[in-house]
Amino acid sequence: MTTTQHHPGPSLLALALVYIALMIVAGSNVSVAFHVPHDSATAVAFVAQHSSSIRWGSFLEFGSAIPLGIFMAVSTSRLRFLGIRAAGEQIAVLGGIAAPLMLTGSALATWSLTRPGVAAAPGAVAALQSIGFDGGGPGFAVFLGLFVAGVSVSAGLSKLIPRWLMALGIVVAAAGELSSLTLLNFTAGYCIPVARFLSIFWMLGLAFQLPNGLRSTIEHAPPVAVAPGETPRIHRTESARG
């Protein structure tokens, strides 16, 4: 007898699409925050003129962290459901917690530029722009890379996802970790968009390829004599099912 048990949780594809949409719209608006002049008098006028774009961009960036965090939580939960108990699964959990928090911190920093009196404070604009970039740039990319590496290697070695998807994940993870070098040399910042945008294709691939269920086959052993009170042996085998 064959039965199928599905992993209880939201659709990875739906979560990925919501995150991607929010990220694209947020990026087109929040970029204005990084053009605020550092001169206090000019900054106040600039923020007053573009406050709506900065607020909406920050709000949408903040919002994108929610479906991303849920996507990461569902992915690691599904790995455990499919029987993965390797260290990579725990590495993915670490990345899945820290990456959305970094994105949230970046959004709050850029939103703070629009608060009354902030743009006029000496040095406030430069500080908040730096925090916004650090959180949404290398901070986010490094932990995104840890999540992608943990899922890709664990699922790939267990043959739950195809080799090409595991290889893409390793590339994304490498770009994410290399972006940490931005703290030493700003040129390494080119790794940040590589990690962020390649991760979009990796997330979509994972949503389609990672199995969502387990197929269980129950086999009864051949008839044998059993002692009173004993039950016949039953053999159960399980395999991943998309």
PAKOLRO-958802 format. One record per residue: residue in one letter; x, y, z of N, C-alpha, C in turn. Coordinates in pm, 1 decimal, always signed. Each point is the difference from the previous one (the first is absolute). Layout:
<nodes>
{node "A", {X, Y, Z}, {X, Y, Z}, {X, Y, Z}},
...
</nodes>
This chain:
<nodes>
{node "M", {+85.0, -118.4, +0.0}, {-85.0, +118.4, +0.0}, {+89.1, +124.2, +0.0}},
{node "T", {-33.0, +97.7, -81.5}, {+79.3, +122.3, -12.0}, {-82.0, +119.2, +45.5}},
{node "T", {+57.4, +81.5, +88.2}, {-64.5, +122.1, +46.9}, {+96.4, +117.3, -19.2}},
{node "T", {-55.6, +119.2, -16.2}, {+81.6, +119.9, -18.9}, {-31.2, +100.0, +110.4}},
{node "Q", {+104.8, +48.3, +64.8}, {-13.8, +99.9, +105.5}, {+63.4, +130.6, -47.5}},
{node "H", {-79.2, +106.3, -5.5}, {+49.3, +128.9, -49.0}, {+48.4, +86.7, +115.9}},
{node "H", {+101.0, +81.0, -30.0}, {+52.4, +92.0, +100.4}, {-100.6, +112.1, +22.7}},
{node "P", {-43.9, +20.6, +124.3}, {-96.0, +108.1, +26.7}, {+69.9, +135.4, +1.1}},
{node "G", {-37.0, +87.1, -89.7}, {+63.7, +131.5, -5.9}, {-39.8, +72.9, -126.2}},
{node "P", {+22.5, +131.8, -3.1}, {-36.0, +79.6, -118.5}, {+87.4, -33.5, -119.6}},
{node "S", {-45.0, +43.9, -116.2}, {+70.4, -25.6, -125.6}, {+129.5, +80.8, -7.3}},
{node "L", {+110.6, -67.8, -28.3}, {+127.4, +69.1, -18.0}, {-4.6, +92.5, -121.0}},
{node "L", {-69.7, -42.0, -104.4}, {-8.1, +81.6, -120.9}, {-72.8, +130.3, +27.9}},
{node "A", {-111.9, -5.7, +70.3}, {-75.7, +121.3, +30.8}, {+82.5, +95.5, +85.8}},
{node "L", {+69.9, -54.3, +99.5}, {+83.0, +84.0, +86.4}, {+113.3, +65.2, -79.0}},
{node "A", {+61.8, -77.4, -88.9}, {+109.8, +53.6, -80.1}, {-48.9, +112.0, -91.3}},
{node "L", {-114.6, -17.9, -62.0}, {-52.4, +102.1, -91.1}, {-35.8, +128.0, +74.1}},
{node "V", {-59.1, -12.4, +119.3}, {-33.5, +119.2, +78.6}, {+126.9, +73.8, +40.5}},
{node "Y", {+100.3, -74.7, +46.2}, {+127.0, +62.4, +39.0}, {+65.0, +71.7, -118.2}},
{node "I", {+4.0, -64.9, -114.6}, {+64.7, +58.8, -118.5}, {-71.1, +128.1, -42.1}},
{node "A", {-133.9, -2.4, -0.1}, {-76.3, +118.2, -40.1}, {+25.7, +116.8, +95.0}},
{node "L", {-2.6, -28.4, +130.0}, {+23.0, +106.1, +98.5}, {+142.5, +53.7, -9.7}},
{node "M", {+96.2, -89.5, -22.3}, {+139.3, +40.9, -7.7}, {+23.7, +92.4, -119.9}},
{node "I", {-59.2, -33.2, -114.1}, {+19.7, +80.6, -120.8}, {-61.1, +138.3, +17.1}},
{node "V", {-124.0, +6.4, +49.9}, {-66.3, +129.5, +17.8}, {+70.2, +81.7, +107.8}},
{node "A", {+42.5, -66.5, +107.3}, {+69.9, +70.8, +108.1}, {+130.8, +58.3, -49.5}},
{node "G", {+74.2, -78.3, -78.0}, {+128.9, +47.1, -49.3}, {-11.5, +122.5, -86.8}},
{node "S", {-106.9, +8.3, -78.6}, {-16.9, +114.8, -89.4}, {-35.3, +127.5, +76.3}},
{node "N", {-45.8, -15.0, +125.9}, {-37.3, +116.7, +80.4}, {+103.7, +35.0, +106.4}},
{node "V", {+50.0, -103.7, +68.2}, {+89.5, +25.9, +112.8}, {+136.1, +51.5, -45.5}},
{node "S", {+34.6, -18.6, -126.2}, {+129.3, +48.2, -49.1}, {+12.6, +151.5, +14.3}},
{node "V", {-113.5, +69.2, +5.0}, {+2.2, +145.3, +16.6}, {+67.4, +38.1, +131.5}},
{node "A", {-14.5, -84.8, +101.9}, {+55.0, +31.1, +131.6}, {+151.5, +13.1, -2.2}},
{node "F", {+64.9, -66.0, -95.3}, {+145.9, +3.4, -5.4}, {+52.1, +117.9, -83.5}},
{node "H", {-92.5, +86.3, -44.2}, {+39.3, +121.0, -71.6}, {-25.6, +124.9, +82.6}},
{node "V", {-39.2, -18.4, +126.6}, {-22.9, +115.8, +86.5}, {+133.3, +69.6, +26.3}},
{node "P", {+10.4, +129.5, -25.2}, {+126.2, +71.4, +25.0}, {+36.1, -1.4, +148.3}},
{node "H", {+128.5, +6.7, +31.0}, {+45.2, -2.6, +138.6}, {-5.6, +138.3, +64.0}},
{node "D", {-8.2, +103.8, -80.1}, {-14.4, +135.0, +54.2}, {-138.8, +13.7, +62.4}},
{node "S", {-5.9, +45.8, +125.1}, {-126.4, +0.4, +75.4}, {-109.7, +80.4, -68.6}},
{node "A", {+32.9, +120.0, -43.7}, {-102.9, +85.7, -60.1}, {-54.8, -61.9, -128.8}},
{node "T", {+90.0, -51.2, -82.8}, {-42.9, -62.7, -126.1}, {-73.9, -129.8, +26.1}},
{node "A", {+44.2, -73.2, +101.8}, {-62.0, -129.6, +31.0}, {-144.9, +15.6, +41.7}},
{node "V", {-28.2, +101.3, +79.6}, {-137.8, +23.1, +45.3}, {-92.9, +23.6, -118.3}},
{node "A", {+44.0, +81.9, -94.9}, {-82.6, +28.4, -117.4}, {-15.0, -124.4, -87.5}},
{node "F", {+107.9, -77.8, -14.1}, {-4.1, -119.3, -84.4}, {-95.3, -104.2, +59.4}},
{node "V", {+10.5, -21.5, +131.9}, {-87.2, -98.1, +65.3}, {-145.2, +43.0, -5.7}},
{node "A", {-24.0, +129.1, +16.2}, {-138.0, +49.8, -8.7}, {-58.5, -24.6, -138.0}},
{node "Q", {+83.7, +11.1, -101.6}, {-47.3, -19.1, -137.0}, {-21.9, -146.5, -33.5}},
{node "H", {+85.4, -88.5, +54.0}, {-4.9, -142.9, -36.7}, {-43.1, -89.9, +116.0}},
{node "S", {-60.8, +58.0, +101.7}, {-35.3, -79.0, +118.1}, {-96.4, -114.4, -32.0}},
{node "S", {-90.2, +22.6, -93.3}, {-97.8, -104.3, -35.3}, {+69.6, -122.6, -59.6}},
{node "S", {+93.1, +22.8, -92.7}, {+72.7, -112.4, -62.3}, {+84.0, -74.4, +102.3}},
{node "I", {+65.8, +76.0, +90.3}, {+84.2, -64.6, +101.2}, {-85.4, -83.2, +95.4}},
{node "R", {-112.8, +55.3, +42.0}, {-88.6, -73.0, +91.7}, {-54.7, -126.0, -65.2}},
{node "W", {-50.0, +11.9, -121.3}, {-56.2, -116.5, -68.2}, {+108.6, -105.3, -28.3}},
{node "G", {+116.4, +47.3, -41.1}, {+109.0, -94.4, -24.7}, {+39.7, -74.3, +125.8}},
{node "S", {+10.4, +72.7, +111.4}, {+35.2, -62.8, +127.6}, {-109.3, -96.1, +45.2}},
{node "F", {-125.6, +41.4, -16.2}, {-111.8, -85.1, +39.9}, {-1.9, -130.4, -79.6}},
{node "L", {+21.6, +9.7, -130.6}, {-2.4, -119.6, -84.0}, {+122.6, -88.0, +24.7}},
{node "E", {+115.4, +61.4, +27.2}, {+117.7, -79.3, +34.9}, {-22.7, -73.6, +131.3}},
{node "F", {-58.5, +70.6, +96.0}, {-36.3, -63.0, +127.5}, {-96.7, -115.6, -23.9}},
{node "G", {-99.5, +26.4, -86.5}, {-98.5, -103.9, -29.1}, {+59.2, -119.6, -70.6}},
{node "S", {+101.8, +21.0, -85.7}, {+60.2, -112.0, -73.2}, {+71.7, -97.7, +92.5}},
{node "A", {+42.1, +48.9, +117.3}, {+68.0, -87.4, +95.3}, {-94.3, -105.9, +56.1}},
{node "I", {-129.8, +27.9, -0.7}, {-96.7, -93.8, +58.0}, {-17.7, -124.1, -87.5}},
{node "P", {-37.0, +12.6, -128.9}, {-9.3, -121.7, -82.3}, {+134.5, -70.0, -15.7}},
{node "L", {+111.0, +77.5, +1.1}, {+131.8, -63.2, -8.6}, {+24.7, -85.9, +123.3}},
{node "G", {-28.5, +54.8, +118.0}, {+19.7, -76.6, +122.3}, {-86.7, -124.4, +5.1}},
{node "I", {-124.8, +12.3, -46.9}, {-89.3, -116.5, -2.5}, {+50.4, -102.7, -100.5}},
{node "F", {+46.9, +46.2, -115.0}, {+57.2, -90.9, -101.0}, {+114.1, -79.8, +60.5}},
{node "M", {+88.7, +68.4, +72.1}, {+114.9, -67.2, +59.4}, {-43.7, -98.1, +108.4}},
{node "A", {-99.6, +39.2, +80.0}, {-48.9, -88.6, +106.1}, {-66.0, -124.4, -58.5}},
{node "V", {-80.7, +18.4, -103.5}, {-67.4, -114.3, -62.4}, {+102.1, -92.9, -66.0}},
{node "S", {+102.3, +57.2, -62.6}, {+102.0, -81.4, -67.2}, {+73.3, -89.8, +99.7}},
{node "T", {+44.6, +57.9, +111.9}, {+71.9, -80.2, +99.3}, {-93.1, -100.4, +67.9}},
{node "S", {-125.0, +39.4, +20.1}, {-96.8, -93.2, +57.5}, {-24.0, -118.8, -94.0}},
{node "R", {-5.2, +28.9, -130.0}, {-22.4, -107.9, -96.7}, {+119.8, -94.5, -6.3}},
{node "L", {+121.7, +55.8, +16.2}, {+117.9, -86.5, +2.8}, {-9.0, -98.9, +116.2}},
{node "R", {-40.1, +49.5, +117.1}, {-15.9, -90.1, +115.6}, {-109.7, -101.2, -25.7}},
{node "F", {-108.2, +43.5, -62.7}, {-110.7, -90.4, -31.9}, {+46.0, -112.7, -92.6}},
{node "L", {+91.9, +34.8, -90.7}, {+51.4, -98.5, -95.4}, {+113.2, -84.7, +57.6}},
{node "G", {+31.6, +22.1, +126.1}, {+96.9, -86.0, +66.9}, {+141.8, +51.7, +4.8}},
{node "I", {+22.4, +128.5, -36.6}, {+135.6, +55.8, +3.1}, {+36.0, +36.7, +143.0}},
{node "R", {+108.3, -57.7, +49.9}, {+47.4, +30.7, +135.3}, {+145.9, +43.1, -2.6}},
{node "A", {+47.9, +50.1, -111.9}, {+139.5, +39.3, -15.5}, {+22.8, +139.7, +56.7}},
{node "A", {+129.3, +34.7, +16.2}, {+34.8, +132.5, +51.9}, {-47.0, +110.5, -93.5}},
{node "G", {-6.1, -28.6, -129.7}, {-43.1, +101.0, -96.3}, {-138.3, +52.9, +28.7}},
{node "E", {-85.9, -84.0, +54.6}, {-136.0, +44.2, +31.6}, {+2.8, +105.5, +110.6}},
{node "Q", {+87.0, -18.3, +97.6}, {+11.9, +97.9, +107.8}, {+68.4, +128.2, -47.5}},
{node "I", {+93.8, -13.8, -92.3}, {+62.5, +119.0, -59.9}, {-105.7, +81.0, -74.7}},
{node "A", {-90.4, -69.4, -69.1}, {-108.5, +68.1, -70.2}, {-91.6, +72.4, +98.0}},
{node "V", {-23.4, -59.2, +115.8}, {-82.4, +64.4, +102.1}, {+64.7, +130.5, +46.0}},
{node "L", {+131.6, -3.1, +23.6}, {+71.9, +120.7, +41.2}, {-15.0, +110.1, -105.0}},
{node "G", {+24.9, -33.6, -125.6}, {-15.5, +98.8, -106.6}, {-142.6, +47.3, -14.6}},
{node "G", {-95.3, -92.3, +19.0}, {-140.9, +33.4, -15.6}, {-52.6, +92.3, +108.7}},
{node "I", {+65.6, +2.3, +114.2}, {-38.9, +92.6, +106.6}, {+66.8, +135.8, -19.4}},
{node "A", {+130.4, -2.0, -28.7}, {+77.0, +124.5, -4.6}, {-27.4, +83.7, -124.3}},
{node "A", {-18.6, -63.9, -117.2}, {-17.8, +76.5, -124.2}, {-122.9, +91.7, +4.2}},
{node "P", {-118.6, -47.8, +39.1}, {-114.8, +90.9, +8.2}, {+19.7, +110.4, +103.4}},
{node "L", {+71.2, -29.4, +109.9}, {+25.7, +103.1, +100.2}, {+89.7, +110.0, -55.5}},
{node "M", {+99.7, -39.4, -79.8}, {+85.7, +99.1, -64.0}, {-80.9, +88.4, -94.8}},
{node "L", {-89.7, -60.9, -75.8}, {-83.7, +74.7, -93.3}, {-92.6, +95.2, +75.5}},
{node "T", {-52.8, -47.1, +111.9}, {-86.5, +84.4, +82.9}, {+76.3, +119.8, +54.6}},
{node "G", {+121.3, -23.9, +49.6}, {+81.3, +110.0, +51.8}, {+31.8, +103.4, -106.3}},
{node "S", {+27.8, -44.8, -120.5}, {+27.0, +91.1, -110.7}, {-121.6, +86.4, -30.0}},
{node "A", {-117.9, -60.8, -2.4}, {-122.8, +74.1, -29.5}, {-28.6, +104.6, +107.7}},
{node "L", {+19.4, -36.9, +125.3}, {-27.2, +93.8, +109.1}, {+98.6, +117.4, -1.7}},
{node "A", {+124.9, -28.1, -39.1}, {+100.4, +107.3, -5.8}, {-35.5, +102.5, -107.4}},
{node "T", {-39.0, -47.2, -117.7}, {-35.2, +93.4, -107.4}, {-130.6, +73.4, +31.4}},
{node "W", {-94.3, -69.1, +63.2}, {-125.6, +65.9, +38.8}, {+26.0, +111.9, +100.1}},
{node "S", {+100.1, -19.9, +86.8}, {+30.8, +99.3, +102.9}, {+43.5, +133.2, -59.4}},
{node "L", {+45.2, +0.7, -124.1}, {+38.2, +125.2, -64.8}, {-117.2, +96.8, -11.1}},
{node "T", {-120.8, -53.4, -4.8}, {-117.5, +84.4, -19.0}, {-58.4, +50.2, +131.9}},
{node "R", {+54.9, -43.5, +112.1}, {-51.9, +45.1, +128.8}, {+32.0, +147.6, +21.3}},
{node "P", {-89.7, +74.7, +63.8}, {+21.6, +143.7, +19.2}, {+130.4, +29.8, +73.9}},
{node "G", {+79.3, +88.8, -56.1}, {+123.0, +44.0, +63.3}, {+121.5, -86.7, -26.1}},
{node "V", {-18.9, -119.7, -53.3}, {+113.3, -90.3, -19.2}, {+93.6, +52.1, -109.3}},
{node "A", {-55.3, +38.9, -113.6}, {+83.6, +46.2, -111.5}, {+78.5, +124.9, +36.5}},
{node "A", {-50.9, +79.4, +95.1}, {+67.5, +123.4, +38.9}, {+112.7, -23.7, +99.7}},
{node "A", {+1.0, -116.3, +64.2}, {+102.4, -29.4, +100.2}, {+133.7, -24.9, -68.4}},
{node "P", {+107.0, +61.9, +46.2}, {+131.8, -18.9, -62.5}, {+44.7, -146.3, +1.7}},
{node "G", {+36.2, -50.7, -114.8}, {+51.1, -136.9, -10.3}, {-105.5, -108.4, -2.4}},
{node "A", {-127.0, +34.5, +23.2}, {-105.0, -102.1, +8.3}, {-25.5, -66.8, -134.8}},
{node "V", {-2.0, +79.6, -106.2}, {-27.7, -55.5, -132.7}, {+105.8, -101.2, -39.7}},
{node "A", {+127.4, +37.1, +15.8}, {+108.5, -91.3, -37.8}, {-3.4, -127.8, +83.3}},
{node "A", {-30.0, +13.0, +129.8}, {-3.9, -117.4, +87.6}, {-112.8, -94.9, -38.4}},
{node "L", {-118.8, +54.5, -24.5}, {-114.1, -83.9, -34.6}, {+15.6, -61.6, -138.2}},
{node "Q", {+59.1, +73.2, -93.5}, {+26.4, -57.7, -131.7}, {+98.0, -116.9, +11.5}},
{node "S", {+100.8, +15.5, +84.5}, {+98.1, -107.1, +18.1}, {-64.2, -122.8, +62.8}},
{node "I", {-83.5, +21.5, +102.1}, {-67.8, -113.3, +64.9}, {-93.5, -68.8, -98.4}},
{node "G", {-71.9, +80.4, -79.1}, {-91.8, -57.6, -98.5}, {+72.7, -85.2, -102.3}},
{node "F", {+115.5, +51.0, -46.4}, {+77.6, -77.3, -97.8}, {+61.0, -124.2, +64.0}},
{node "D", {+55.4, +15.5, +119.4}, {+66.5, -113.6, +65.1}, {-97.6, -114.9, +26.0}},
{node "G", {-121.0, +33.8, +45.9}, {-97.3, -105.5, +28.6}, {-55.5, -64.7, -125.1}},
{node "G", {-38.5, +83.0, -97.4}, {-57.0, -54.2, -123.6}, {+102.9, -44.6, -100.6}},
{node "G", {+127.2, +33.5, +24.2}, {+108.0, -38.9, -90.8}, {+75.5, -120.7, +48.6}},
{node "P", {+122.4, +18.0, +53.4}, {+78.9, -116.7, +40.9}, {-62.9, -79.3, +113.8}},
{node "G", {-64.9, +69.4, +96.1}, {-62.7, -72.8, +110.4}, {-104.9, -98.5, -48.3}},
{node "F", {-86.4, +46.9, -88.6}, {-105.0, -87.2, -54.3}, {+58.6, -108.3, -89.4}},
{node "A", {+93.7, +36.9, -87.4}, {+54.2, -95.2, -97.2}, {+74.7, -114.9, +66.8}},
{node "V", {+74.1, +29.2, +106.9}, {+75.6, -105.5, +68.7}, {-93.2, -105.4, +57.6}},
{node "F", {-103.5, +43.5, +70.8}, {-90.4, -96.8, +62.9}, {-93.9, -66.0, -101.3}},
{node "L", {-32.8, +72.4, -107.0}, {-72.7, -63.7, -110.5}, {+83.8, -114.2, -57.1}},
{node "G", {+130.4, +25.2, -14.9}, {+89.2, -103.3, -51.0}, {+5.9, -121.7, +90.5}},
{node "L", {-0.8, +21.7, +131.2}, {+0.4, -112.7, +93.3}, {-126.9, -83.7, -15.4}},
{node "F", {-114.6, +67.3, -12.4}, {-125.2, -73.5, -17.8}, {+1.0, -81.1, -128.8}},
{node "V", {+40.0, +64.7, -108.5}, {+0.0, -67.9, -130.1}, {+98.3, -116.8, +0.5}},
{node "A", {+117.0, +19.8, +61.0}, {+98.8, -108.1, +6.2}, {-52.6, -117.2, +81.0}},
{node "G", {-59.2, +28.2, +115.8}, {-50.2, -107.1, +84.9}, {-106.5, -84.1, -67.4}},
{node "V", {-94.1, +67.0, -66.2}, {-107.5, -73.1, -69.2}, {+54.7, -73.5, -122.0}},
{node "S", {+81.3, +67.2, -79.0}, {+48.4, -59.2, -125.5}, {+83.3, -125.1, +24.5}},
{node "V", {+95.7, +8.9, +91.1}, {+88.0, -114.1, +24.8}, {-76.7, -114.7, +64.7}},
{node "S", {-82.8, +31.0, +100.6}, {-75.3, -105.7, +68.6}, {-96.0, -70.8, -95.6}},
{node "A", {-77.2, +79.7, -74.2}, {-97.8, -59.2, -91.7}, {+68.0, -63.8, -120.0}},
{node "G", {+107.5, +61.7, -48.5}, {+68.8, -53.3, -117.9}, {+66.6, -133.2, +26.6}},
{node "L", {+72.0, -11.5, +111.0}, {+68.3, -125.4, +32.5}, {-99.0, -111.7, +32.1}},
{node "S", {-119.5, +38.6, +43.5}, {-104.5, -99.8, +27.2}, {-84.8, -29.6, -122.8}},
{node "K", {+39.0, +61.7, -114.4}, {-69.7, -20.5, -127.2}, {-146.8, +44.4, +4.3}},
{node "L", {-28.3, +102.4, +79.2}, {-134.7, +55.7, +4.7}, {-18.6, +108.8, -105.4}},
{node "I", {+110.6, +60.0, -45.2}, {-3.8, +100.3, -106.7}, {+104.1, -37.7, -104.9}},
{node "P", {-16.6, +45.0, -123.6}, {+97.5, -34.8, -105.1}, {+135.6, +66.0, +22.5}},
{node "R", {+102.3, -56.7, -63.7}, {+136.2, +49.8, +17.2}, {+15.1, +144.2, -45.0}},
{node "W", {-69.1, +38.4, -108.5}, {+14.8, +136.0, -50.5}, {-49.3, +101.9, +102.1}},
{node "L", {-104.5, -34.3, +74.9}, {-52.0, +91.8, +99.9}, {+95.0, +9.0, +119.5}},
{node "M", {+60.7, -112.2, +36.3}, {+99.3, +3.1, +106.4}, {+119.3, +84.7, -42.2}},
{node "A", {+44.3, -14.3, -125.3}, {+112.8, +78.5, -49.6}, {-32.9, +149.1, -0.6}},
{node "L", {-121.2, +35.3, -43.0}, {-41.2, +140.3, +1.5}, {-0.2, +53.6, +142.1}},
{node "G", {-46.6, -81.7, +93.3}, {-1.3, +40.5, +140.2}, {+139.4, +25.5, +53.1}},
{node "I", {+94.8, -82.2, -40.2}, {+138.5, +18.2, +44.9}, {+56.7, +130.8, -54.8}},
{node "V", {-35.1, +33.2, -125.1}, {+44.9, +126.7, -58.9}, {-59.0, +118.3, +77.1}},
{node "V", {-129.2, -7.6, +30.8}, {-65.4, +106.0, +76.7}, {+65.4, +13.4, +137.8}},
{node "A", {+25.2, -113.6, +64.1}, {+60.9, +1.9, +132.8}, {+140.1, +60.0, -4.3}},
{node "A", {+77.5, -36.1, -102.5}, {+135.6, +53.5, -12.3}, {-1.9, +151.2, -17.9}},
{node "A", {-91.1, +48.2, -84.3}, {-10.9, +145.2, -20.7}, {-41.6, +69.7, +129.2}},
{node "G", {-91.2, -64.4, +73.6}, {-45.0, +58.4, +125.7}, {+112.3, +10.7, +101.9}},
{node "E", {+78.5, -105.5, +13.1}, {+108.9, +2.9, +98.3}, {+110.9, +95.1, -43.6}},
{node "L", {+27.7, +6.7, -129.3}, {+103.4, +91.4, -48.7}, {-39.0, +146.5, +20.5}},
{node "S", {-130.5, +25.9, +7.9}, {-43.8, +137.8, +21.1}, {+42.3, +52.5, +136.5}},
{node "S", {+37.2, -89.5, +91.6}, {+48.5, +44.6, +131.5}, {+130.4, +78.0, -14.4}},
{node "L", {+70.7, -22.4, -110.1}, {+125.5, +71.5, -23.5}, {-23.1, +148.1, -27.9}},
{node "T", {-126.7, +39.4, -17.2}, {-32.8, +140.7, -17.7}, {+48.0, +81.7, +119.6}},
{node "L", {+4.9, -62.6, +116.4}, {+45.7, +69.0, +120.1}, {+149.3, +33.5, -6.8}},
{node "L", {+73.3, -71.4, -86.8}, {+142.7, +26.7, -17.0}, {+29.6, +78.6, -126.6}},
{node "N", {-75.1, -31.3, -104.9}, {+20.3, +66.5, -128.6}, {-136.6, +18.0, -65.9}},
{node "F", {-39.1, +125.8, -21.8}, {-134.9, +26.9, -48.3}, {-25.7, -59.0, -138.6}},
{node "T", {+105.2, -34.4, -72.6}, {-16.7, -60.0, -132.6}, {-70.7, -134.1, +8.4}},
{node "A", {+16.4, -69.4, +113.3}, {-65.8, -129.6, +17.5}, {-151.5, +12.6, +4.3}},
{node "G", {-49.7, +123.6, +8.4}, {-144.6, +21.0, +1.4}, {-69.0, -46.5, -126.3}},
{node "Y", {+76.7, -23.1, -107.4}, {-61.3, -51.3, -123.4}, {-55.8, -140.8, +20.4}},
{node "C", {+46.1, -69.1, +103.1}, {-51.4, -134.7, +28.2}, {-141.4, +4.1, +57.2}},
{node "I", {-38.0, +114.3, +56.6}, {-131.7, +10.1, +64.1}, {-113.9, -16.4, -100.4}},
{node "P", {-4.7, +77.5, -109.9}, {-109.6, -20.3, -96.1}, {+4.2, -136.9, -66.1}},
{node "V", {+119.6, -58.3, -14.6}, {+9.0, -135.2, -56.5}, {-74.2, -98.3, +89.5}},
{node "A", {+26.9, +8.3, +130.6}, {-65.9, -91.0, +94.5}, {-149.9, +25.3, +5.7}},
{node "R", {-39.8, +126.5, +2.9}, {-141.8, +31.8, +15.5}, {-81.7, -41.1, -121.0}},
{node "F", {+50.4, +26.8, -120.7}, {-81.8, -26.1, -118.5}, {+8.3, -146.4, -45.6}},
{node "L", {+114.6, -63.6, +15.3}, {+5.9, -143.2, -31.4}, {-83.9, -80.7, +98.1}},
{node "S", {-12.8, +50.7, +121.9}, {-81.1, -72.1, +98.6}, {-147.0, -5.4, -40.7}},
{node "I", {-44.5, +95.8, -82.0}, {-138.1, -2.0, -48.0}, {-25.1, -126.4, -82.3}},
{node "F", {+91.2, -30.2, -92.2}, {-16.4, -118.5, -83.8}, {+15.4, -127.6, +83.1}},
{node "W", {+88.2, +6.0, +99.9}, {+16.7, -116.6, +87.9}, {-127.0, -25.7, +80.5}},
{node "M", {-61.2, +105.8, +52.6}, {-122.9, -16.4, +78.5}, {-112.4, -57.8, -85.7}},
{node "L", {-13.0, +48.9, -121.9}, {-103.4, -53.1, -89.0}, {+28.5, -146.8, -32.9}},
{node "G", {+127.9, -32.5, -23.7}, {+35.7, -139.5, -26.6}, {-30.0, -89.2, +118.2}},
{node "L", {+30.5, +47.3, +120.3}, {-27.6, -80.2, +120.0}, {-149.7, -21.3, +16.8}},
{node "A", {-79.1, +104.6, -27.0}, {-144.9, -11.1, +13.8}, {-57.1, -108.8, -91.0}},
{node "F", {+59.1, -16.7, -117.8}, {-48.8, -100.4, -95.0}, {+59.1, -139.0, +25.0}},
{node "Q", {+122.6, -6.3, +52.8}, {+72.3, -127.5, +4.6}, {-1.9, -70.9, +135.0}},
{node "L", {-9.1, +74.2, +109.7}, {+5.6, -65.7, +131.8}, {-128.5, -77.8, +24.6}},
{node "P", {+9.9, -130.3, +25.0}, {-120.2, -81.4, +20.4}, {-86.1, +52.4, +113.9}},
{node "N", {-130.9, -19.6, -15.0}, {-94.8, +49.6, +98.9}, {-67.8, -112.1, +77.3}},
{node "G", {+40.8, -123.3, -23.4}, {-66.9, -109.9, +67.4}, {+86.4, -124.2, +8.1}},
{node "L", {-44.6, -93.6, +80.0}, {+65.9, -129.8, +15.7}, {-97.9, -109.6, -37.8}},
{node "R", {+45.7, -90.5, -84.1}, {-80.2, -115.4, -37.6}, {+42.1, -118.9, +85.8}},
{node "S", {-92.7, -55.2, +74.1}, {+28.1, -113.4, +87.9}, {-60.8, -126.3, -58.4}},
{node "T", {+77.7, -105.9, -2.9}, {-46.8, -130.0, -48.5}, {+6.0, -98.8, +114.3}},
{node "I", {-112.3, -59.3, +31.1}, {-8.9, -98.4, +108.1}, {-6.3, -139.1, -60.9}},
{node "E", {+94.9, -84.4, +35.5}, {+6.9, -135.9, -52.9}, {-15.6, -99.3, +115.4}},
{node "H", {-90.9, -92.2, -17.4}, {-19.9, -104.3, +100.1}, {+96.6, -115.4, -28.2}},
{node "A", {+59.5, -50.5, +103.9}, {+91.5, -113.0, -15.6}, {-77.7, -125.2, -39.8}},
{node "P", {+65.6, -96.8, -64.5}, {-67.4, -125.1, -36.1}, {-60.8, -66.4, +123.4}},
{node "P", {-106.9, -74.4, -16.2}, {-65.7, -63.4, +114.3}, {+96.6, -92.4, +74.6}},
{node "V", {+7.9, +19.8, +128.0}, {+80.8, -87.1, +86.3}, {-77.8, -24.0, +128.0}},
{node "A", {+37.4, -104.2, +67.0}, {-65.2, -30.1, +126.9}, {+42.7, +102.4, +104.0}},
{node "V", {-94.3, +48.1, +78.2}, {+30.2, +96.7, +105.1}, {-49.2, -54.4, +133.3}},
{node "A", {+71.4, +36.4, +103.0}, {-38.7, -44.0, +134.1}, {-120.6, +79.4, +47.1}},
{node "P", {-73.9, -52.0, +92.4}, {-114.9, +74.0, +51.9}, {+42.1, +137.4, +53.3}},
{node "G", {-74.4, +102.6, -37.5}, {+29.4, +135.9, +45.9}, {+90.4, +77.9, -93.1}},
{node "E", {+68.5, -64.9, -96.3}, {+86.7, +67.9, -93.8}, {-80.5, +47.0, -122.0}},
{node "T", {+56.5, +98.8, -70.3}, {-64.1, +49.7, -121.8}, {+92.4, -22.8, -118.0}},
{node "P", {-54.5, -17.4, -119.5}, {+84.3, -19.6, -118.5}, {+90.2, +120.1, -24.0}},
{node "R", {+117.2, -23.6, -55.9}, {+94.7, +106.5, -30.6}, {-48.8, +81.7, -119.2}},
{node "I", {+18.1, +130.0, +9.6}, {-37.1, +91.2, -108.2}, {+123.0, +82.2, -35.3}},
{node "H", {+35.5, +1.5, -127.8}, {+114.6, +76.9, -47.6}, {-50.7, +127.4, -66.1}},
{node "R", {+57.2, +113.0, +41.3}, {-40.4, +130.3, -55.4}, {+121.7, +65.1, -66.6}},
{node "T", {-18.3, +44.6, -123.8}, {+104.3, +73.6, -70.7}, {-55.3, +135.5, -39.9}},
{node "E", {+86.8, +102.7, +2.2}, {-43.4, +135.4, -33.6}, {+90.4, +59.9, -107.0}},
{node "S", {-58.0, +78.0, -86.8}, {+76.7, +70.3, -102.0}, {-58.8, +137.4, -20.6}},
{node "A", {+86.2, +95.5, -34.5}, {-45.3, +137.5, -22.2}, {-86.3, +7.0, -123.8}},
{node "R", {-100.0, +88.0, +5.7}, {-90.8, +15.2, -113.1}, {-28.6, +148.6, -18.5}},
{node "G", {+8.0, +44.9, -124.8}, {-25.4, +140.7, -29.0}, {-145.8, +36.3, +11.2}},
</nodes>
